[in-house]
Amino acid sequence: MGSGGKHTSAVIHARSDDNNLNEPQSKKMEIPSGFPAYRWHMLSGFLFLSVIYFGTITAFDTIRDFLQLPPSSPELCENQQEELCWRADLFAFEIVSGVALAWCGILGVWAWHIQRTHLVPATPEGRLFGYLPEAHQLTALGTTFQVFDLCISLIIPEQRQPLFLCHHIMAATVSWYGLNNQYFHYYGIFYLGCSEISTIPLLAIDVAGFFPPVPGSRFDQFVNGFCGPAFAVTFTIYRVILWWIVGYQMFQDIFVVLRNGMAHKLRPGRNHVLYVMMILNLLLGLLQLYWFQIILAEAAKVLGFTGTTTMDESDSVDVGGVGGNAESSKTNEEL
């Protein structure tokens, strides 16, 4: 995807000391939707993800033989009479998720940790209304992937759980609001991109959950020795600790621009977006805490603090965050 138009760059230097809030509505700054600049990229992206998904299913027998993929877990077999089965749809789902969310995570980490101090003014107006090409790209990619994910999830039983579907809808709404209204680019870098870094190791855990590796094999050691701990650490840092720290700053910024009138000046008639974003941020943050307690329960089991787990088949980790999704049908027991 391209970096999008530069027509919104004027809002980067929005100043909180501008007192001309009573000027006629026709003279107030109108920011166009960010969607037109990415319309064709998003359509092409949706088709690209579809080709990957259905292409992987079509070529799955060859891929399975080449990778020497073990059979799927017995409970995942659509025909319970089968002794062995391989779920091509679940494998294809993980491949598509990996392509989209690895892109989001890497771009987000680069922009947040390396470029963040050079991008927008360190003011509430700068963080909420400043233009960032990386965030513009992330909102377009996030909207595209979440819509695709929602559609595909409807045809995969394991992904069709109500909690997952609600997550997709909320994540798609956040991405679309950021794209269409050109809001929250600074925070979009974190929530739509940076937080997805925890999804990368989870993808390998998901594949191992759907296709259990032979104990002691290299893939088994890679998943349980590296990916499990990496996922637990990155999830804790980005989706539990930083999620709420960054969210607290975002809420403070929103209250400031609502009080001083800059929200109405810089995005006239769009104050409702601020309230919707706060509500969705809270709901998604609570989902992270819910999944975190599942991770802690599994970690306690592995460490020998408890002999049983309270998880059932409906407990799973969907850590697509705000801009993406990678779902685990069963949290790996070797986290």
Helices and strands as residue ranges (DSSP letters): G 9-13, G 25-27, G 36-38, H 39-58, H 60-67, G 74-76, H 88-109, I 110-115, G 116-118, H 124-129, H 133-153, G 157-159, H 162-181, H 185-188, I 189-193, G 194-198, H 199-210, H 218-222, I 223-227, H 228-234, I 235-241, H 242-259, H 262-266, H 271-302, E 317-318, E 327-328
